[in-house]
Amino acid sequence: MNWNWFGSNPAIGVATLTLAGLCTALIGGIFIGRLIRARRQLTADRVFESVQFDVYALLDDAADASARSALLALGPQMWRRIEFRMLKLIESLRGEGVTGFVAALGPRQLVEHTRADLSSRLVRRRLRGVHRAGALRLIECVADVERAVLDRDPDVSAAAVRALGLLGQPASATAVFGAVGAGREGLAVSALVTLCTTDARALAPQLAADSADVRRVAATVVGEAQAQSLGASVAALAVGDPSAAVRRAAVIALGTLANPQHLAAVAAATNDPEPSVRRAALIAIGRIGDHAGLPYLIAAQMWPGDLPEVAAEAALLAGRDWVRDLAAATPAQTRGPVAAAMATAELRTAR
């Protein structure tokens, strides 16, 4: 390098040296920053490994003073670093252990922090708040989590639906239904089943909702949650709802409930103008298993399309005796599906 040239151009020399110094400082800063972050992460990993045993101890014994002290000894910054993993550690748990864990963390103002996170403009903070509210069963934050169901970020919305299922408040069913139209129907059904297993009254208004999708999902949840108290309302949908999708879901739910009191509604659905509803009705008759439904399976042997096969499958669900009676009442020229069902029944018996 020609240093004499720099001497004859001092301004350029100073600028070049300054730029080189800045680049060196920048590279050094990045390197040191990565070292600091790596050291912090290593420290957080070590703290989490030791603290998780205190968490297990507290979940086993809410009065464990040593475990409670260990958790409270964590500084705010360290808690922030390991919080998400701590929540993942216990989010599948329920009962008194979680209550004791929340009590131990009470001085950290969990409810206030969670509400602040849920109202944040940052997606990661809202997501963290939803996870915390669900994992720690922060009932005080139910209303905030309900609003998060309609969050503009799909990950936050989906996490909010799961959190409401963990929180287990039946009154949240209305908010969960808000996820049905947002493409998260599977999550909504799972959360609603959890919410309504103990108290299904929150589903009653949804069975009469203006939206056909809401009525359909509500009928599905009634069946999966075994909400026998709402069986009559679902039976009314099976025979009178204007939407074929709702009628089909209602018939399937009645089959899942397997209550002979609803056989009349299911039998009426065998005459539905929509083939998918008729198929669901035949299967539901087999699931209910009341012998009074056998004539409808016999009648289906003369119907067009695949309905004779569906009727034979329904008889197989009800039991070997139903298949035998169906075969005896079916004309020889149309006995193919029943014969196949009879062979299947015999094979099951042999096993």
C-alpha positions as CSV (number, residue, x, y, z in Angstrom):
1,M,0.0,0.0,0.0
2,N,1.3,3.4,-0.9
3,W,1.3,5.3,2.4
4,N,2.8,8.4,0.7
5,W,-0.5,8.7,-1.2
6,F,-2.4,8.8,2.1
7,G,0.0,11.5,3.3
8,S,-0.8,13.6,0.2
9,N,-4.5,13.1,0.7
10,P,-5.0,13.4,4.5
11,A,-8.8,13.7,4.3
12,I,-9.1,10.4,2.4
13,G,-6.7,8.7,4.7
14,V,-8.6,9.8,7.8
15,A,-11.9,8.6,6.2
16,T,-10.5,5.3,5.3
17,L,-9.0,4.6,8.7
18,T,-12.3,5.7,10.3
19,L,-14.3,3.4,8.1
20,A,-11.9,0.5,8.9
21,G,-12.3,1.2,12.6
22,L,-16.1,1.3,12.4
23,C,-16.1,-2.0,10.5
24,T,-13.8,-3.6,13.1
25,A,-16.0,-2.3,15.9
26,L,-19.2,-3.5,14.2
27,I,-17.8,-7.0,13.6
28,G,-16.5,-7.1,17.2
29,G,-19.8,-5.9,18.5
30,I,-21.7,-8.6,16.6
31,F,-19.3,-11.3,17.9
32,I,-19.4,-10.1,21.5
33,G,-23.2,-9.8,21.3
34,R,-23.5,-13.4,20.1
35,L,-21.2,-14.5,22.9
36,I,-23.3,-12.7,25.5
37,R,-26.5,-14.2,24.1
38,A,-25.0,-17.6,24.0
39,R,-23.9,-17.2,27.6
40,R,-27.3,-16.0,28.7
41,Q,-28.9,-18.9,26.9
42,L,-26.6,-21.4,28.6
43,T,-27.3,-19.8,32.0
44,A,-31.1,-20.0,31.3
45,D,-30.8,-23.7,30.3
46,R,-28.9,-24.5,33.5
47,V,-31.5,-22.6,35.6
48,F,-34.4,-24.3,33.9
49,E,-32.8,-27.7,34.4
50,S,-32.5,-27.1,38.1
51,V,-35.9,-25.2,38.6
52,Q,-38.0,-27.8,36.7
53,F,-37.4,-30.2,39.6
54,D,-38.8,-27.6,42.0
55,V,-41.8,-27.3,39.7
56,Y,-42.4,-31.0,39.8
57,A,-42.1,-30.9,43.6
58,L,-44.6,-28.0,43.9
59,L,-47.0,-29.8,41.6
60,D,-46.8,-32.8,43.8
61,D,-47.1,-30.8,47.0
62,A,-48.5,-27.3,46.9
63,A,-47.1,-26.6,50.4
64,D,-43.5,-27.4,49.6
65,A,-41.8,-24.4,51.1
66,S,-38.4,-25.1,49.5
67,A,-39.8,-25.4,46.0
68,R,-41.8,-22.2,46.5
69,S,-38.7,-20.3,47.7
70,A,-36.7,-21.5,44.7
71,L,-39.2,-20.2,42.3
72,L,-39.6,-16.9,44.0
73,A,-35.8,-16.5,44.1
74,L,-35.7,-16.2,40.3
75,G,-35.1,-12.7,39.1
76,P,-37.6,-11.1,36.6
77,Q,-35.2,-11.3,33.7
78,M,-34.4,-14.9,34.3
79,W,-38.1,-15.7,34.7
80,R,-38.7,-14.1,31.3
81,R,-36.0,-16.3,29.7
82,I,-37.4,-19.6,31.0
83,E,-41.1,-18.7,31.3
84,F,-42.2,-20.2,28.0
85,R,-40.5,-23.6,28.7
86,M,-42.0,-23.5,32.2
87,L,-45.5,-23.1,30.8
88,K,-45.0,-25.8,28.3
89,L,-43.9,-28.0,31.1
90,I,-47.2,-27.8,33.0
91,E,-49.8,-26.9,30.3
92,S,-51.1,-30.4,30.1
93,L,-51.7,-30.7,33.9
94,R,-54.7,-29.9,36.0
95,G,-55.8,-29.9,39.6
96,E,-54.4,-28.7,42.9
97,G,-50.8,-28.9,41.8
98,V,-51.3,-26.2,39.2
99,T,-53.2,-24.1,41.7
100,G,-50.3,-24.3,44.1
101,F,-47.9,-23.5,41.3
102,V,-49.8,-20.3,40.5
103,A,-50.0,-19.4,44.2
104,A,-46.3,-19.7,44.4
105,L,-45.8,-17.3,41.5
106,G,-48.5,-14.9,42.8
107,P,-46.0,-12.2,43.8
108,R,-44.9,-12.0,40.2
109,Q,-48.3,-10.4,39.4
110,L,-49.1,-13.1,36.7
111,V,-52.6,-11.8,36.0
112,E,-51.4,-8.2,35.4
113,H,-48.5,-9.4,33.2
114,T,-50.8,-11.7,31.2
115,R,-53.3,-8.9,30.6
116,A,-50.5,-6.6,29.5
117,D,-49.1,-9.2,27.1
118,L,-52.6,-9.9,25.7
119,S,-53.1,-6.2,24.9
120,S,-49.6,-5.8,23.4
121,R,-49.0,-4.8,19.8
122,L,-46.4,-7.5,19.5
123,V,-47.6,-10.9,18.3
124,R,-45.0,-12.8,20.4
125,R,-46.2,-11.1,23.6
126,R,-49.8,-11.8,22.8
127,L,-49.0,-15.4,22.1
128,R,-47.0,-15.7,25.3
129,G,-49.9,-14.2,27.3
130,V,-52.4,-16.7,25.8
131,H,-50.1,-19.6,26.6
132,R,-49.6,-18.4,30.2
133,A,-53.3,-17.9,30.8
134,G,-54.2,-21.4,29.6
135,A,-51.2,-23.3,31.1
136,L,-51.6,-21.7,34.5
137,R,-55.4,-21.7,34.4
138,L,-55.6,-17.9,35.1
139,I,-59.4,-17.7,35.4
140,E,-59.1,-13.9,35.9
141,C,-57.9,-13.6,32.3
142,V,-60.8,-15.5,30.7
143,A,-62.4,-12.4,29.1
144,D,-59.0,-11.3,27.7
145,V,-58.4,-14.7,26.2
146,E,-61.9,-14.7,24.7
147,R,-61.1,-11.5,22.9
148,A,-57.9,-13.1,21.6
149,V,-59.9,-15.7,19.7
150,L,-60.6,-13.0,17.1
151,D,-56.9,-11.9,17.1
152,R,-55.7,-10.9,13.6
153,D,-52.8,-13.3,14.0
154,P,-53.9,-16.9,13.3
155,D,-51.4,-18.4,15.7
156,V,-52.6,-16.2,18.6
157,S,-56.2,-17.0,17.7
158,A,-55.6,-20.8,17.6
159,A,-53.7,-20.6,20.9
160,A,-56.6,-18.7,22.5
161,V,-59.1,-21.4,21.5
162,R,-56.9,-24.1,23.1
163,A,-56.4,-21.9,26.2
164,L,-60.2,-21.5,26.6
165,G,-60.4,-25.3,26.6
166,L,-57.8,-25.5,29.3
167,L,-59.5,-22.8,31.3
168,G,-62.7,-24.9,31.3
169,Q,-65.3,-22.1,31.7
170,P,-68.6,-23.2,29.9
171,A,-69.6,-19.5,29.5
172,S,-66.6,-19.2,27.0
173,A,-68.4,-21.4,24.5
174,T,-69.8,-18.4,22.7
175,A,-66.4,-16.9,22.2
176,V,-65.0,-20.3,21.0
177,F,-67.7,-20.4,18.3
178,G,-66.1,-17.3,16.9
179,A,-63.3,-19.5,15.6
180,V,-65.7,-21.6,13.6
181,G,-65.8,-19.1,10.7
182,A,-62.1,-18.4,10.9
183,G,-61.0,-21.8,9.6
184,R,-60.3,-23.3,13.0
185,E,-63.3,-25.6,13.3
186,G,-61.3,-28.6,14.5
187,L,-59.8,-26.7,17.4
188,A,-63.1,-25.1,18.3
189,V,-64.9,-28.5,18.5
190,S,-62.1,-29.9,20.7
191,A,-62.3,-26.9,23.0
192,L,-66.1,-27.0,23.1
193,V,-66.2,-30.7,24.0
194,T,-63.9,-29.9,26.9
195,L,-66.0,-26.9,28.0
196,C,-69.4,-28.6,27.7
197,T,-68.6,-32.1,29.1
198,T,-69.7,-31.0,32.6
199,D,-72.2,-28.3,31.7
200,A,-73.7,-28.3,28.2
201,R,-76.2,-25.5,28.8
202,A,-73.9,-23.1,27.0
203,L,-74.5,-25.0,23.8
204,A,-78.3,-24.5,23.8
205,P,-78.3,-21.0,22.3
206,Q,-75.9,-22.1,19.6
207,L,-78.3,-24.8,18.4
208,A,-80.7,-22.0,17.4
209,A,-78.1,-19.6,16.0
210,D,-78.7,-17.8,12.7
211,S,-75.5,-19.3,11.2
212,A,-75.9,-22.8,9.8
213,D,-72.2,-23.5,10.5
214,V,-72.6,-22.6,14.2
215,R,-75.7,-24.9,14.4
216,R,-73.8,-27.7,12.7
217,V,-70.8,-27.5,15.0
218,A,-73.0,-27.2,18.1
219,A,-74.9,-30.4,17.1
220,T,-71.5,-32.1,16.6
221,V,-70.3,-31.1,20.0
222,V,-73.5,-32.3,21.6
223,G,-72.8,-35.8,20.3
224,E,-69.1,-35.8,21.2
225,A,-69.7,-34.4,24.6
226,Q,-72.5,-36.9,25.3
227,A,-74.8,-34.0,26.2
228,Q,-78.0,-36.1,26.6
229,S,-79.9,-33.1,28.0
230,L,-79.8,-31.4,24.6
231,G,-80.8,-34.5,22.6
232,A,-84.3,-33.2,22.0
233,S,-83.0,-30.0,20.5
234,V,-80.7,-31.9,18.2
235,A,-83.5,-34.2,17.2
236,A,-85.5,-31.1,16.1
237,L,-82.6,-30.0,13.9
238,A,-82.4,-33.5,12.4
239,V,-85.9,-33.3,11.0
240,G,-86.5,-29.6,10.6
241,D,-83.4,-27.6,9.9
242,P,-83.3,-26.0,6.4
243,S,-79.6,-26.9,6.0
244,A,-78.7,-30.4,4.8
245,A,-75.3,-30.1,6.5
246,V,-76.9,-29.3,9.8
247,R,-79.5,-32.1,9.5
248,R,-76.7,-34.6,8.7
249,A,-74.6,-33.4,11.7
250,A,-77.6,-33.7,14.0
251,V,-78.4,-37.2,12.8
252,I,-74.8,-38.3,13.4
253,A,-74.9,-36.7,16.9
254,L,-78.1,-38.6,17.7
255,G,-76.4,-41.8,16.7
256,T,-73.4,-41.0,18.9
257,L,-75.8,-40.3,21.8
258,A,-77.4,-43.7,21.1
259,N,-80.5,-42.9,23.0
260,P,-83.6,-44.9,21.9
261,Q,-85.8,-41.9,22.7
262,H,-84.5,-40.2,19.6
263,L,-85.1,-43.2,17.2
264,A,-88.2,-41.5,15.8
265,A,-86.3,-38.5,14.6
266,V,-83.5,-40.6,13.1
267,A,-86.1,-42.8,11.4
268,A,-87.8,-39.8,9.9
269,A,-84.4,-38.7,8.5
270,T,-84.3,-41.9,6.4
271,N,-86.8,-40.1,4.1
272,D,-84.7,-36.9,3.9
273,P,-84.3,-35.6,0.3
274,E,-80.5,-35.4,0.8
275,P,-78.8,-38.8,0.3
276,S,-76.0,-38.0,2.7
277,V,-78.6,-37.4,5.5
278,R,-80.3,-40.7,4.7
279,R,-76.9,-42.6,4.9
280,A,-76.2,-40.9,8.2
281,A,-79.7,-41.9,9.5
282,L,-79.2,-45.6,8.6
283,I,-75.8,-45.7,10.4
284,A,-77.4,-43.9,13.4
285,I,-80.1,-46.5,13.6
286,G,-77.4,-49.2,13.9
287,R,-75.6,-47.2,16.6
288,I,-78.7,-46.7,18.6
289,G,-79.4,-50.4,18.5
290,D,-83.1,-50.4,19.2
291,H,-84.7,-53.3,17.4
292,A,-87.6,-51.0,16.4
293,G,-85.3,-49.5,13.9
294,L,-84.8,-52.7,11.9
295,P,-87.7,-52.2,9.6
296,Y,-86.1,-49.1,8.2
297,L,-82.9,-51.0,7.4
298,I,-85.0,-53.6,5.7
299,A,-86.8,-51.0,3.6
300,A,-83.4,-49.5,2.6
301,Q,-82.5,-52.8,0.9
302,M,-84.9,-51.7,-2.0
303,W,-83.5,-48.2,-2.3
304,P,-81.2,-47.2,-5.2
305,G,-77.5,-46.4,-5.1
306,D,-75.3,-47.5,-2.2
307,L,-78.0,-47.3,0.5
308,P,-78.4,-51.1,0.7
309,E,-74.7,-51.4,1.5
310,V,-75.0,-48.6,4.1
311,A,-78.0,-50.4,5.7
312,A,-76.1,-53.7,5.9
313,E,-73.2,-51.8,7.6
314,A,-75.6,-50.3,10.1
315,A,-77.0,-53.7,10.9
316,L,-73.4,-54.9,11.4
317,L,-72.9,-52.1,13.9
318,A,-76.0,-53.2,15.8
319,G,-74.9,-56.8,16.1
320,R,-74.9,-60.2,14.5
321,D,-78.6,-60.8,15.3
322,W,-79.6,-57.7,13.3
323,V,-77.6,-58.9,10.3
324,R,-79.3,-62.3,10.5
325,D,-82.8,-60.7,10.8
326,L,-82.0,-58.3,7.9
327,A,-80.9,-61.2,5.7
328,A,-84.1,-63.2,6.5
329,A,-86.3,-60.2,5.5
330,T,-84.4,-59.3,2.3
331,P,-85.4,-60.8,-1.1
332,A,-82.8,-63.2,-2.5
333,Q,-82.1,-61.0,-5.5
334,T,-81.0,-58.0,-3.4
335,R,-79.3,-59.9,-0.6
336,G,-75.7,-59.3,-1.8
337,P,-74.8,-56.5,0.7
338,V,-76.5,-58.3,3.6
339,A,-74.6,-61.5,2.7
340,A,-71.3,-59.6,2.8
341,A,-72.3,-58.2,6.2
342,M,-73.2,-61.7,7.4
343,A,-69.9,-63.0,6.4
344,T,-68.1,-60.2,8.2
345,A,-70.2,-60.9,11.3
346,E,-69.3,-64.6,11.2
347,L,-65.6,-63.8,10.8
348,R,-65.8,-61.5,13.9
349,T,-67.5,-64.2,15.8
350,A,-64.9,-66.8,14.8
351,R,-62.1,-64.5,16.1
